[in-house]
């Protein structure tokens, strides 16, 4: 039985709620990631994703150099603990359709991040489970609201 501590990425870079969208985008670019934990000190407050920056920030005409992460981050995030069973966390990630989960200690201090990629790379025996979970995570949660898909199909 592998635990989260066996496969997680330790000591992830985090940002503060007062950091800007531009600063977060630069960190994401530098680290080649799509999510950054938002913390006060080492206490996890939320997560900001590249999608949060675009949909909650730019699409709402926020000034990316002035808009704070506190305004666009997800505040109530699912977390894992270091001693959690990887298979159980993978099921939770699949059910919630999330690819990355922050790992916290008993005081909600950020100690790592667990991603589908971490599990796949470090738990080759779970390769089939990871593939199935990734399929579940990647299936659309809601129908396309733009109407463009329907228009393309008719034309």
Helices and strands as residue ranges (DSSP letters): H 4-7, E 9-10, E 14-15, H 21-31, E 35-40, E 43-49, H 50-51, I 52-57, G 58-60, G 69-71, E 79-80, H 86-96, E 100-104, E 110-115, H 116-122, G 124-126, H 127-138, H 148-154
